[in-house]
Amino acid sequence: MMLPIDLYYWTTPNGHKITIFLEEAQLPYRLHPININNGDQFTSEFLKISPNNRIPAIVDPSPFFASTEGNASHVEESLSLFESGAILEYLADKTQRFLPVKGKERYNILQWLHWQIGGLGPMAGQNHHFSHYAPEKVSYAIDRYVNETSRLYGVLNKQLAGQNFIANEYSIADMACYPWIRSHERQGQNLDDFPHLQAWFERMSERPAVQRAYAKAEAINTGAAVTQQGKSILFGQKNTD
């Protein structure tokens, strides 16, 4: 019997990546909410598994590692991981799903995973920050990140022309990108301008596992928008209340 994975999580795009995978693979897991608006990410217990004080992180009590022959070997000691991309790659290798063990297609998927981690996520994140959270509206910064987000949407739109998923077959690349596209309106983007991306977004939104992942998020995070105290914790802003 496979022991449940402990997922340390909050309802952010990076958190959603992991719940989508776990729901798709139907792996047993336990959710441990880390309310980043309250500063839960700075507790000593969480920092032991996520020294960068960011979610998500996992602890797998019964990890498996792929051997050089592509077989899975059991390791008795538990494994903790932080960084959403590393977690997705590990879970894919553990289950041997959504990422080939070897070959050209594996690296095709991984390059789009890293594209999201190094490009789409950071640029959309800065877009969110300067458009919605910064204490002062800096037009240059807003325009810079809205425009760069639009450029990245165009890259993904072109990639999706003529195929259902980012790397042809459904993969961890899709799971990584979807949560960031879900906030397209807050990023100042109109999906009508990106028809291939829009069709993919609708396909993703209809997947039962994706719907289950977001239903869990709604049940966990029932609070209002980020408070001034939350901004102080998340962005190092002084609490002026």
C-alpha atoms as a printed R data frame, in Angstrom:
    type eleno elety resid chain resno       x      y       z
1   ATOM     1    CA   MET     A     1   0.000  0.000   0.000
2   ATOM     2    CA   MET     A     2   1.345  3.406  -1.017
3   ATOM     3    CA   LEU     A     3   1.606  5.868   1.856
4   ATOM     4    CA   PRO     A     4   0.091  9.314   1.256
5   ATOM     5    CA   ILE     A     5   2.354 12.159   0.211
6   ATOM     6    CA   ASP     A     6   2.309 15.193   2.486
7   ATOM     7    CA   LEU     A     7   1.765 18.331   0.420
8   ATOM     8    CA   TYR     A     8   2.516 21.694   2.010
9   ATOM     9    CA   TYR     A     9   0.405 24.023  -0.035
10  ATOM    10    CA   TRP     A    10  -1.372 27.283  -0.540
11  ATOM    11    CA   THR     A    11  -3.785 28.355  -3.246
12  ATOM    12    CA   THR     A    12  -1.301 29.986  -5.612
13  ATOM    13    CA   PRO     A    13  -0.453 28.999  -9.199
14  ATOM    14    CA   ASN     A    14   2.597 27.049  -8.026
15  ATOM    15    CA   GLY     A    15   0.505 25.247  -5.427
16  ATOM    16    CA   HIS     A    16  -2.154 24.347  -7.990
17  ATOM    17    CA   LYS     A    17   0.436 22.646 -10.200
18  ATOM    18    CA   ILE     A    18   0.957 19.931  -7.616
19  ATOM    19    CA   THR     A    19  -2.676 19.314  -6.690
20  ATOM    20    CA   ILE     A    20  -3.452 18.970 -10.397
21  ATOM    21    CA   PHE     A    21  -0.776 16.295 -10.769
22  ATOM    22    CA   LEU     A    22  -1.827 14.411  -7.650
23  ATOM    23    CA   GLU     A    23  -5.457 14.446  -8.742
24  ATOM    24    CA   GLU     A    24  -4.563 13.365 -12.283
25  ATOM    25    CA   ALA     A    25  -2.379 10.499 -11.052
26  ATOM    26    CA   GLN     A    26  -4.819  9.661  -8.228
27  ATOM    27    CA   LEU     A    27  -1.970  9.467  -5.751
28  ATOM    28    CA   PRO     A    28  -2.955  9.487  -2.078
29  ATOM    29    CA   TYR     A    29  -1.965 12.731  -0.393
30  ATOM    30    CA   ARG     A    30  -2.576 14.894   2.648
31  ATOM    31    CA   LEU     A    31  -2.901 18.652   2.331
32  ATOM    32    CA   HIS     A    32  -1.166 20.859   4.872
33  ATOM    33    CA   PRO     A    33  -2.308 24.454   4.269
34  ATOM    34    CA   ILE     A    34   0.495 27.004   4.583
35  ATOM    35    CA   ASN     A    35  -1.300 30.343   4.744
36  ATOM    36    CA   ILE     A    36   1.285 32.654   3.233
37  ATOM    37    CA   ASN     A    37  -0.797 35.715   4.134
38  ATOM    38    CA   ASN     A    38  -0.373 34.827   7.812
39  ATOM    39    CA   GLY     A    39   3.338 34.025   7.591
40  ATOM    40    CA   ASP     A    40   3.031 30.237   7.972
41  ATOM    41    CA   GLN     A    41   5.894 29.865   5.485
42  ATOM    42    CA   PHE     A    42   8.339 31.206   8.072
43  ATOM    43    CA   THR     A    43   7.741 28.597  10.760
44  ATOM    44    CA   SER     A    44  10.722 26.470  11.705
45  ATOM    45    CA   GLU     A    45   8.814 23.283  10.836
46  ATOM    46    CA   PHE     A    46   8.123 24.441   7.279
47  ATOM    47    CA   LEU     A    47  11.627 25.831   6.749
48  ATOM    48    CA   LYS     A    48  13.044 22.379   7.435
49  ATOM    49    CA   ILE     A    49  11.521 21.133   4.178
50  ATOM    50    CA   SER     A    50  11.395 24.410   2.246
51  ATOM    51    CA   PRO     A    51  14.409 26.553   3.191
52  ATOM    52    CA   ASN     A    52  13.412 29.203   0.638
53  ATOM    53    CA   ASN     A    53  10.136 29.776   2.575
54  ATOM    54    CA   ARG     A    54   8.024 29.197  -0.509
55  ATOM    55    CA   ILE     A    55   5.251 26.755  -1.259
56  ATOM    56    CA   PRO     A    56   4.760 24.105  -2.494
57  ATOM    57    CA   ALA     A    57   6.808 21.424  -0.791
58  ATOM    58    CA   ILE     A    58   6.249 17.708  -0.344
59  ATOM    59    CA   VAL     A    59   7.376 14.920   1.927
60  ATOM    60    CA   ASP     A    60   7.079 11.481   0.381
61  ATOM    61    CA   PRO     A    61   7.341  8.773   3.064
62  ATOM    62    CA   SER     A    62   7.864  6.038   0.457
63  ATOM    63    CA   PRO     A    63   9.897  7.536  -2.376
64  ATOM    64    CA   PHE     A    64  10.882  5.810  -5.574
65  ATOM    65    CA   PHE     A    65  13.775  6.669  -7.816
66  ATOM    66    CA   ALA     A    66  14.229  5.766 -11.451
67  ATOM    67    CA   SER     A    67  17.310  3.688 -12.155
68  ATOM    68    CA   THR     A    68  19.486  4.153 -15.212
69  ATOM    69    CA   GLU     A    69  17.502  1.339 -16.855
70  ATOM    70    CA   GLY     A    70  14.238  3.209 -16.314
71  ATOM    71    CA   ASN     A    71  13.005  0.950 -13.520
72  ATOM    72    CA   ALA     A    72  11.773  2.215 -10.150
73  ATOM    73    CA   SER     A    73  13.711  1.298  -7.044
74  ATOM    74    CA   HIS     A    74  12.373  1.733  -3.518
75  ATOM    75    CA   VAL     A    75  14.161  3.868  -0.960
76  ATOM    76    CA   GLU     A    76  13.170  3.460   2.678
77  ATOM    77    CA   GLU     A    77  13.913  6.974   3.952
78  ATOM    78    CA   SER     A    78  11.377  9.724   3.315
79  ATOM    79    CA   LEU     A    79  12.142 12.419   0.760
80  ATOM    80    CA   SER     A    80  11.332 16.113   1.078
81  ATOM    81    CA   LEU     A    81  11.332 18.417  -1.931
82  ATOM    82    CA   PHE     A    82  10.633 22.078  -2.564
83  ATOM    83    CA   GLU     A    83  10.298 23.971  -5.886
84  ATOM    84    CA   SER     A    84   7.263 23.133  -7.991
85  ATOM    85    CA   GLY     A    85   9.219 22.105 -11.094
86  ATOM    86    CA   ALA     A    86  11.374 19.643  -9.174
87  ATOM    87    CA   ILE     A    87   8.261 18.225  -7.501
88  ATOM    88    CA   LEU     A    88   6.457 17.749 -10.815
89  ATOM    89    CA   GLU     A    89   9.446 16.014 -12.371
90  ATOM    90    CA   TYR     A    90   9.862 13.765  -9.346
91  ATOM    91    CA   LEU     A    91   6.180 12.792  -9.230
92  ATOM    92    CA   ALA     A    92   6.206 12.076 -12.955
93  ATOM    93    CA   ASP     A    93   9.218  9.804 -12.549
94  ATOM    94    CA   LYS     A    94   7.690  8.137  -9.488
95  ATOM    95    CA   THR     A    95   4.464  7.298 -11.323
96  ATOM    96    CA   GLN     A    96   6.000  7.046 -14.804
97  ATOM    97    CA   ARG     A    97   3.167  9.228 -16.052
98  ATOM    98    CA   PHE     A    98   2.984 12.576 -17.864
99  ATOM    99    CA   LEU     A    99   6.730 12.526 -18.647
100 ATOM   100    CA   PRO     A   100   8.545  9.824 -20.632
101 ATOM   101    CA   VAL     A   101  11.391  8.093 -18.815
102 ATOM   102    CA   LYS     A   102  13.811  8.923 -21.613
103 ATOM   103    CA   GLY     A   103  14.021 10.090 -25.204
104 ATOM   104    CA   LYS     A   104  13.387 13.235 -27.208
105 ATOM   105    CA   GLU     A   105   9.850 13.768 -25.976
106 ATOM   106    CA   ARG     A   106  11.016 13.853 -22.350
107 ATOM   107    CA   TYR     A   107  13.250 16.834 -23.066
108 ATOM   108    CA   ASN     A   108  10.597 18.510 -25.189
109 ATOM   109    CA   ILE     A   109   8.322 18.449 -22.151
110 ATOM   110    CA   LEU     A   110  11.075 19.541 -19.774
111 ATOM   111    CA   GLN     A   111  12.008 22.539 -21.910
112 ATOM   112    CA   TRP     A   112   8.422 23.811 -21.678
113 ATOM   113    CA   LEU     A   113   8.347 23.104 -17.951
114 ATOM   114    CA   HIS     A   114  11.488 25.207 -17.530
115 ATOM   115    CA   TRP     A   115  10.058 27.866 -19.863
116 ATOM   116    CA   GLN     A   116   7.168 28.258 -17.445
117 ATOM   117    CA   ILE     A   117   9.418 28.283 -14.377
118 ATOM   118    CA   GLY     A   118  11.914 30.750 -15.825
119 ATOM   119    CA   GLY     A   119   9.606 32.896 -17.946
120 ATOM   120    CA   LEU     A   120   5.840 32.705 -17.735
121 ATOM   121    CA   GLY     A   121   5.672 32.382 -13.946
122 ATOM   122    CA   PRO     A   122   8.110 35.158 -12.992
123 ATOM   123    CA   MET     A   123   6.820 37.601 -15.619
124 ATOM   124    CA   ALA     A   124   3.160 36.982 -14.789
125 ATOM   125    CA   GLY     A   125   4.035 37.213 -11.108
126 ATOM   126    CA   GLN     A   126   5.623 40.637 -11.559
127 ATOM   127    CA   ASN     A   127   2.608 41.593 -13.657
128 ATOM   128    CA   HIS     A   128   0.332 40.701 -10.730
129 ATOM   129    CA   HIS     A   129   2.523 42.574  -8.280
130 ATOM   130    CA   PHE     A   130   2.850 45.891 -10.083
131 ATOM   131    CA   SER     A   131  -0.725 45.881 -11.401
132 ATOM   132    CA   HIS     A   132  -2.496 44.890  -8.184
133 ATOM   133    CA   TYR     A   133  -0.258 44.950  -5.098
134 ATOM   134    CA   ALA     A   134   2.422 47.628  -5.420
135 ATOM   135    CA   PRO     A   135   1.708 50.586  -3.116
136 ATOM   136    CA   GLU     A   136   2.474 52.963  -5.981
137 ATOM   137    CA   LYS     A   137   1.354 52.521  -9.580
138 ATOM   138    CA   VAL     A   138   4.503 52.630 -11.693
139 ATOM   139    CA   SER     A   139   3.389 52.883 -15.322
140 ATOM   140    CA   TYR     A   140   6.717 51.725 -16.723
141 ATOM   141    CA   ALA     A   141   6.711 48.559 -14.599
142 ATOM   142    CA   ILE     A   142   3.068 47.769 -15.354
143 ATOM   143    CA   ASP     A   143   3.574 48.218 -19.098
144 ATOM   144    CA   ARG     A   144   6.816 46.225 -19.016
145 ATOM   145    CA   TYR     A   145   5.303 43.156 -17.403
146 ATOM   146    CA   VAL     A   146   1.903 43.282 -19.111
147 ATOM   147    CA   ASN     A   147   3.670 43.458 -22.477
148 ATOM   148    CA   GLU     A   148   6.095 40.665 -21.615
149 ATOM   149    CA   THR     A   149   3.200 38.503 -20.417
150 ATOM   150    CA   SER     A   150   1.494 39.140 -23.745
151 ATOM   151    CA   ARG     A   151   4.647 38.119 -25.615
152 ATOM   152    CA   LEU     A   152   4.826 34.860 -23.651
153 ATOM   153    CA   TYR     A   153   1.155 34.173 -24.318
154 ATOM   154    CA   GLY     A   154   1.983 34.575 -28.000
155 ATOM   155    CA   VAL     A   155   4.812 32.051 -27.734
156 ATOM   156    CA   LEU     A   156   2.483 29.520 -26.116
157 ATOM   157    CA   ASN     A   157  -0.286 30.274 -28.594
158 ATOM   158    CA   LYS     A   158   2.064 29.497 -31.492
159 ATOM   159    CA   GLN     A   159   3.234 26.282 -29.822
160 ATOM   160    CA   LEU     A   160  -0.352 25.083 -29.425
161 ATOM   161    CA   ALA     A   161  -1.306 25.606 -33.072
162 ATOM   162    CA   GLY     A   162  -2.412 22.260 -34.485
163 ATOM   163    CA   GLN     A   163  -2.095 20.268 -31.265
164 ATOM   164    CA   ASN     A   164  -4.163 19.711 -28.149
165 ATOM   165    CA   PHE     A   165  -1.413 20.075 -25.561
166 ATOM   166    CA   ILE     A   166   1.852 21.952 -25.194
167 ATOM   167    CA   ALA     A   167   4.132 19.006 -25.984
168 ATOM   168    CA   ASN     A   168   1.529 17.165 -28.082
169 ATOM   169    CA   GLU     A   169   0.573 14.672 -25.346
170 ATOM   170    CA   TYR     A   170  -0.814 15.838 -22.010
171 ATOM   171    CA   SER     A   171   2.098 16.327 -19.616
172 ATOM   172    CA   ILE     A   172   3.525 18.155 -16.622
173 ATOM   173    CA   ALA     A   173   4.173 21.104 -18.966
174 ATOM   174    CA   ASP     A   174   0.418 21.645 -19.234
175 ATOM   175    CA   MET     A   175  -0.023 21.272 -15.472
176 ATOM   176    CA   ALA     A   176   2.682 23.881 -14.884
177 ATOM   177    CA   CYS     A   177   1.363 26.473 -17.330
178 ATOM   178    CA   TYR     A   178  -2.383 26.272 -16.790
179 ATOM   179    CA   PRO     A   179  -2.510 27.841 -13.294
180 ATOM   180    CA   TRP     A   180  -0.660 30.895 -14.585
181 ATOM   181    CA   ILE     A   181  -2.976 31.321 -17.573
182 ATOM   182    CA   ARG     A   182  -6.028 30.962 -15.354
183 ATOM   183    CA   SER     A   183  -5.416 34.514 -14.079
184 ATOM   184    CA   HIS     A   184  -5.282 35.961 -17.604
185 ATOM   185    CA   GLU     A   185  -7.772 38.749 -16.881
186 ATOM   186    CA   ARG     A   186  -5.758 39.972 -13.882
187 ATOM   187    CA   GLN     A   187  -2.700 39.950 -16.135
188 ATOM   188    CA   GLY     A   188  -4.379 42.273 -18.648
189 ATOM   189    CA   GLN     A   189  -4.692 39.559 -21.284
190 ATOM   190    CA   ASN     A   190  -7.634 38.720 -23.544
191 ATOM   191    CA   LEU     A   191  -7.661 35.084 -24.620
192 ATOM   192    CA   ASP     A   192  -9.609 36.044 -27.729
193 ATOM   193    CA   ASP     A   193  -6.271 37.364 -28.991
194 ATOM   194    CA   PHE     A   194  -4.718 33.897 -28.613
195 ATOM   195    CA   PRO     A   195  -7.155 31.379 -30.164
196 ATOM   196    CA   HIS     A   196  -4.969 28.266 -29.857
197 ATOM   197    CA   LEU     A   197  -4.165 29.111 -26.269
198 ATOM   198    CA   GLN     A   198  -7.829 29.780 -25.568
199 ATOM   199    CA   ALA     A   199  -8.869 26.375 -26.947
200 ATOM   200    CA   TRP     A   200  -6.201 24.673 -24.814
201 ATOM   201    CA   PHE     A   201  -7.305 26.632 -21.749
202 ATOM   202    CA   GLU     A   202 -10.876 25.429 -22.233
203 ATOM   203    CA   ARG     A   203  -9.721 21.814 -22.649
204 ATOM   204    CA   MET     A   204  -7.694 22.057 -19.464
205 ATOM   205    CA   SER     A   205 -10.547 23.661 -17.537
206 ATOM   206    CA   GLU     A   206 -12.826 20.753 -18.451
207 ATOM   207    CA   ARG     A   207 -10.532 18.066 -17.060
208 ATOM   208    CA   PRO     A   208 -12.102 16.482 -13.944
209 ATOM   209    CA   ALA     A   209  -8.775 16.371 -12.090
210 ATOM   210    CA   VAL     A   210  -8.226 20.090 -12.681
211 ATOM   211    CA   GLN     A   211 -11.719 20.820 -11.422
212 ATOM   212    CA   ARG     A   212 -11.124 18.713  -8.311
213 ATOM   213    CA   ALA     A   213  -7.852 20.516  -7.611
214 ATOM   214    CA   TYR     A   214  -9.494 23.928  -7.754
215 ATOM   215    CA   ALA     A   215 -12.464 22.770  -5.701
216 ATOM   216    CA   LYS     A   216 -10.026 21.856  -2.922
217 ATOM   217    CA   ALA     A   217  -8.437 25.284  -3.217
218 ATOM   218    CA   GLU     A   218 -11.784 27.017  -2.784
219 ATOM   219    CA   ALA     A   219 -12.512 24.934   0.298
220 ATOM   220    CA   ILE     A   220  -9.146 25.814   1.857
221 ATOM   221    CA   ASN     A   221  -8.859 29.500   1.057
222 ATOM   222    CA   THR     A   222 -12.133 31.149   1.969
223 ATOM   223    CA   GLY     A   223 -10.611 34.498   2.929
224 ATOM   224    CA   ALA     A   224 -10.900 37.853   1.231
225 ATOM   225    CA   ALA     A   225  -8.235 39.585  -0.845
226 ATOM   226    CA   VAL     A   226  -4.718 40.056   0.506
227 ATOM   227    CA   THR     A   227  -4.765 42.412   3.491
228 ATOM   228    CA   GLN     A   228  -2.231 45.112   4.270
229 ATOM   229    CA   GLN     A   229  -0.747 42.774   6.861
230 ATOM   230    CA   GLY     A   230  -0.498 40.078   4.198
231 ATOM   231    CA   LYS     A   231   1.250 42.498   1.838
232 ATOM   232    CA   SER     A   232   3.734 43.325   4.555
233 ATOM   233    CA   ILE     A   233   4.503 39.632   5.017
234 ATOM   234    CA   LEU     A   234   4.605 38.755   1.317
235 ATOM   235    CA   PHE     A   235   6.321 41.807  -0.109
236 ATOM   236    CA   GLY     A   236   8.166 43.334   2.814
237 ATOM   237    CA   GLN     A   237   5.899 46.370   2.809
238 ATOM   238    CA   LYS     A   238   5.422 48.293   6.033
239 ATOM   239    CA   ASN     A   239   2.039 47.954   7.667
240 ATOM   240    CA   THR     A   240   0.568 51.453   7.624
241 ATOM   241    CA   ASP     A   241  -2.813 50.509   9.141
